[in-house]
Amino acid sequence: MYYQRRVGDVRRPGRPAPGFTINRDGAKIVDSTIVAVLREYRASIEFANGGGARKLSKYLAIEQRIYINHKKIYRLCDENDLLLFRQEERKKRKFKKSRCEYLEVSKPNQLWQFDLKYIWIHGENRWCFLLAFIDVVSKKITGWYLGKTCKAGDLVFTLNQALKNEGITHEHALVIRSDNGPQMSSNRFHFYLKNLEKKLTHEFIPPRSPDRNAYIEAFNSILEIEVLQVRYFRNFEEVYEAIFRFMDFYNNRRLHGSIGDRSPKMFVEGVKNGSITPSVVAV
């Protein structure tokens, strides 16, 4: 007679993790405090794609006066999904996309939409790429990037700068919405957002439904009509100059009928001083 062996949870050899560290000054530091510090490092652009366990242990010692063996740093990063992933692991580490739901927003910086816009450089016979984030309520472009290429790292950098410029903190509930492009669907961008903890939520629109990303699509249409169709670009520098001038005009002077014939700057200032009560926007 044969019996099937019952397999339970496999325990790691050795003593269990104590859950704390005794620092050199004798202070007891619990692991949750160390993990919170590690999350802050990973949330910054400097450590989003750099700084392994050995390097982080040195930063903790020099900047935080917390002295921990790099092996424990590796274990804590592994348990809290803070490890850097290698190039060959990208195909293995797939994530489930969160599809967008209909939302009602009534304040600035509750929902951002973002997308890529292709711009033709006539004199160079090539494309360049504009990445822009728009706030659905105020119509403000909160961050943008223009380059001859646009990779996941450029997306991470642009969003990180936009969050800093708008003062988005860990307590601020922000939803960002995009299509299913390769930059937006990349592992690098996904794990960058995951390391931000509860700062924001990334939603994807369903395939072939640009109406769910209507505000950034409307901005791209305005850009096409008011800037791109009336200019001939001899080189990338001329494109950059034109986009830079238009972004300044768009955010500070261009009047938008949907926000009472005001510019985004006027609208945001009115909301802050209480003279404007935003309408509820359903998206």
C-alpha positions as CSV (number, residue, x, y, z in Angstrom):
1,M,0.0,0.0,0.0
2,Y,1.3,3.4,-0.9
3,Y,0.7,6.6,1.0
4,Q,1.0,10.1,-0.3
5,R,3.4,12.2,1.7
6,R,1.8,15.3,3.2
7,V,3.8,18.3,2.3
8,G,3.5,21.3,4.6
9,D,5.0,24.7,4.6
10,V,8.8,24.5,4.1
11,R,10.6,26.4,6.7
12,R,13.9,28.0,6.1
13,P,16.8,26.5,8.1
14,G,18.2,28.3,11.0
15,R,16.7,30.5,13.7
16,P,13.7,32.7,12.8
17,A,14.2,36.4,12.0
18,P,14.0,38.4,15.3
19,G,12.1,41.3,13.7
20,F,14.5,44.0,15.0
21,T,18.1,45.2,14.9
22,I,20.3,46.4,17.7
23,N,22.1,49.4,16.5
24,R,25.6,50.4,17.5
25,D,24.4,52.9,20.1
26,G,22.3,50.1,21.7
27,A,18.9,51.3,20.3
28,K,16.4,48.7,19.2
29,I,15.2,49.3,15.6
30,V,12.2,47.2,14.5
31,D,12.2,45.9,10.9
32,S,9.1,48.0,9.9
33,T,11.1,51.2,10.6
34,I,13.9,49.9,8.4
35,V,11.5,48.9,5.6
36,A,10.0,52.4,5.7
37,V,13.4,53.9,5.2
38,L,14.2,51.5,2.3
39,R,10.9,52.4,0.7
40,E,11.8,56.1,0.8
41,Y,15.1,55.3,-1.0
42,R,13.4,53.2,-3.7
43,A,10.7,55.9,-4.2
44,S,13.4,58.4,-5.2
45,I,14.5,58.6,-8.8
46,E,18.2,58.0,-7.8
47,F,17.4,54.6,-6.4
48,A,14.5,53.6,-8.7
49,N,16.8,51.5,-10.9
50,G,20.1,51.5,-8.9
51,G,21.5,50.6,-5.5
52,G,21.6,47.0,-4.5
53,A,21.6,45.6,-0.9
54,R,25.3,46.2,-0.3
55,K,25.0,49.8,-1.5
56,L,21.8,50.4,0.5
57,S,23.5,49.2,3.7
58,K,26.2,51.7,3.2
59,Y,23.7,54.5,2.6
60,L,21.9,53.6,5.8
61,A,25.1,53.7,7.7
62,I,26.3,57.0,6.4
63,E,23.0,58.9,6.0
64,Q,20.8,57.3,8.7
65,R,23.3,56.0,11.2
66,I,21.6,52.6,11.0
67,Y,24.2,49.8,10.8
68,I,22.8,46.6,9.2
69,N,24.4,43.7,7.4
70,H,23.7,43.7,3.7
71,K,22.3,40.2,3.9
72,K,19.5,41.5,6.2
73,I,18.9,44.4,3.8
74,Y,18.6,41.9,1.0
75,R,16.1,39.8,3.0
76,L,13.9,42.8,3.9
77,C,14.0,44.1,0.3
78,D,13.0,40.6,-1.0
79,E,10.1,40.3,1.5
80,N,8.8,43.7,0.6
81,D,9.4,43.6,-3.2
82,L,12.1,46.3,-3.1
83,L,14.7,44.3,-5.0
84,L,16.0,45.5,-8.3
85,F,15.1,43.1,-11.1
86,R,17.6,42.0,-13.7
87,Q,17.2,42.2,-17.4
88,E,16.6,38.5,-17.8
89,E,13.9,38.5,-15.2
90,R,11.6,41.0,-17.0
91,K,9.7,38.2,-18.9
92,K,9.2,36.3,-15.6
93,R,7.9,39.1,-13.5
94,K,4.5,39.9,-15.1
95,F,1.8,41.9,-13.3
96,K,-1.9,42.1,-13.6
97,K,-3.2,45.4,-15.1
98,S,-5.8,47.3,-13.2
99,R,-8.5,48.4,-15.6
100,C,-10.0,51.8,-15.1
101,E,-13.4,52.3,-13.6
102,Y,-15.7,55.3,-13.9
103,L,-14.7,58.0,-11.4
104,E,-16.1,61.3,-10.1
105,V,-13.5,63.8,-9.3
106,S,-14.0,67.4,-8.1
107,K,-10.5,68.6,-7.0
108,P,-7.2,69.1,-8.8
109,N,-4.7,66.3,-8.5
110,Q,-7.2,63.5,-8.0
111,L,-6.9,62.0,-11.5
112,W,-4.2,62.5,-14.1
113,Q,-4.2,61.1,-17.6
114,F,-1.1,60.7,-19.7
115,D,-0.1,59.6,-23.2
116,L,2.6,59.8,-25.9
117,K,2.3,62.1,-28.9
118,Y,4.4,61.5,-32.0
119,I,5.8,64.7,-33.6
120,W,7.3,64.8,-37.1
121,I,10.6,66.6,-37.6
122,H,10.5,67.7,-41.2
123,G,14.1,68.7,-41.7
124,E,15.4,65.5,-40.1
125,N,12.8,63.2,-41.6
126,R,12.2,61.4,-38.3
127,W,9.8,61.3,-35.3
128,C,10.3,62.6,-31.8
129,F,8.1,61.9,-28.8
130,L,6.1,64.1,-26.3
131,L,5.0,62.5,-23.1
132,A,2.5,64.6,-21.1
133,F,0.5,64.3,-17.9
134,I,-2.8,66.3,-17.6
135,D,-4.9,67.0,-14.5
136,V,-8.5,66.2,-15.4
137,V,-10.1,68.9,-13.2
138,S,-7.8,71.9,-13.7
139,K,-6.6,70.9,-17.3
140,K,-3.1,71.7,-16.1
141,I,-0.1,69.9,-17.7
142,T,1.6,68.7,-14.5
143,G,4.6,67.2,-16.2
144,W,6.0,66.6,-19.7
145,Y,9.0,65.2,-21.6
146,L,10.2,65.7,-25.1
147,G,12.9,63.5,-26.7
148,K,14.0,61.6,-29.7
149,T,13.3,58.4,-27.8
150,C,10.9,57.8,-24.9
151,K,11.6,54.8,-22.7
152,A,10.3,53.6,-19.4
153,G,13.1,55.5,-17.6
154,D,11.9,58.7,-19.2
155,L,8.4,58.0,-18.0
156,V,9.7,57.3,-14.4
157,F,11.7,60.5,-14.4
158,T,8.8,62.7,-15.8
159,L,6.3,61.4,-13.3
160,N,8.7,61.7,-10.4
161,Q,9.3,65.3,-11.2
162,A,5.6,66.0,-11.6
163,L,4.8,64.5,-8.2
164,K,7.5,66.7,-6.6
165,N,6.3,69.9,-8.4
166,E,2.7,69.3,-7.4
167,G,3.6,68.4,-3.8
168,I,2.0,64.9,-4.0
169,T,2.7,63.1,-0.7
170,H,2.2,59.6,0.5
171,E,-1.1,60.7,2.0
172,H,-2.4,62.1,-1.2
173,A,-4.8,59.8,-3.1
174,L,-4.0,60.2,-6.8
175,V,-5.0,58.0,-9.8
176,I,-3.1,58.1,-13.0
177,R,-4.6,56.6,-16.2
178,S,-3.0,55.6,-19.4
179,D,-3.3,53.4,-22.5
180,N,-1.5,50.1,-22.8
181,G,1.7,51.3,-24.5
182,P,5.0,49.5,-23.9
183,Q,6.3,52.3,-21.6
184,M,3.2,52.3,-19.5
185,S,3.1,48.5,-19.3
186,S,6.8,48.0,-18.5
187,N,8.1,46.2,-15.5
188,R,10.3,49.1,-14.6
189,F,7.4,51.6,-14.4
190,H,5.2,49.1,-12.6
191,F,7.8,48.4,-9.8
192,Y,8.6,52.1,-9.5
193,L,5.0,52.8,-8.8
194,K,4.8,49.8,-6.4
195,N,7.7,51.2,-4.4
196,L,5.8,54.4,-3.9
197,E,3.5,52.3,-1.7
198,K,0.0,54.0,-1.4
199,K,0.9,57.3,-3.1
200,L,-1.0,56.6,-6.3
201,T,-2.9,54.0,-8.4
202,H,-2.2,53.3,-12.0
203,E,-5.2,52.4,-14.2
204,F,-5.2,51.2,-17.8
205,I,-7.9,51.9,-20.2
206,P,-9.4,49.0,-22.1
207,P,-7.9,48.3,-25.6
208,R,-9.3,50.4,-28.4
209,S,-11.1,52.9,-26.1
210,P,-9.3,56.3,-26.3
211,D,-12.5,57.9,-25.0
212,R,-11.6,56.7,-21.5
213,N,-8.5,58.8,-21.8
214,A,-10.3,61.8,-23.3
215,Y,-8.6,64.7,-21.6
216,I,-5.1,63.9,-22.7
217,E,-6.4,63.0,-26.1
218,A,-8.1,66.4,-26.3
219,F,-4.8,68.1,-25.3
220,N,-3.0,66.2,-28.1
221,S,-5.6,67.4,-30.5
222,I,-5.2,71.0,-29.4
223,L,-1.4,70.7,-29.7
224,E,-1.8,69.2,-33.2
225,I,-4.1,72.1,-34.5
226,E,-2.5,75.1,-32.7
227,V,1.2,74.2,-32.9
228,L,2.2,71.3,-35.2
229,Q,0.0,71.9,-38.2
230,V,1.2,75.5,-38.6
231,R,4.9,75.0,-38.3
232,Y,7.8,73.4,-40.2
233,F,10.5,72.0,-38.0
234,R,14.0,71.9,-39.4
235,N,15.5,70.1,-36.4
236,F,14.7,68.8,-32.9
237,E,15.8,72.1,-31.3
238,E,13.0,74.0,-33.1
239,V,10.5,71.4,-31.9
240,Y,11.7,71.7,-28.3
241,E,11.5,75.5,-28.4
242,A,7.9,75.4,-29.8
243,I,6.7,72.9,-27.3
244,F,8.3,74.8,-24.4
245,R,6.6,78.0,-25.4
246,F,3.3,76.3,-25.9
247,M,3.4,74.6,-22.5
248,D,4.0,77.9,-20.8
249,F,1.1,79.5,-22.8
250,Y,-1.2,76.5,-22.2
251,N,-0.8,76.4,-18.5
252,N,-0.7,80.1,-17.7
253,R,-2.6,82.0,-20.4
254,R,-4.7,79.8,-22.6
255,L,-8.4,80.1,-21.7
256,H,-10.5,76.9,-21.4
257,G,-14.2,77.0,-21.8
258,S,-14.7,73.9,-19.6
259,I,-13.3,75.7,-16.6
260,G,-15.1,79.0,-17.1
261,D,-12.9,80.6,-19.7
262,R,-9.9,80.6,-17.3
263,S,-6.4,79.3,-17.7
264,P,-5.3,76.3,-15.6
265,K,-3.2,78.7,-13.5
266,M,-6.2,81.0,-12.8
267,F,-8.4,78.0,-12.0
268,V,-5.9,76.4,-9.5
269,E,-5.4,79.8,-7.8
270,G,-9.2,80.3,-7.5
271,V,-9.6,76.8,-6.0
272,K,-6.9,77.5,-3.4
273,N,-8.3,80.9,-2.3
274,G,-11.9,79.6,-2.3
275,S,-13.3,81.8,-5.0
276,I,-13.9,78.8,-7.4
277,T,-15.8,75.7,-6.5
278,P,-14.9,73.0,-9.1
279,S,-17.6,71.0,-10.7
280,V,-17.7,67.3,-10.5
281,V,-16.1,65.6,-13.5
282,A,-17.2,62.1,-14.4
283,V,-14.6,60.1,-16.3
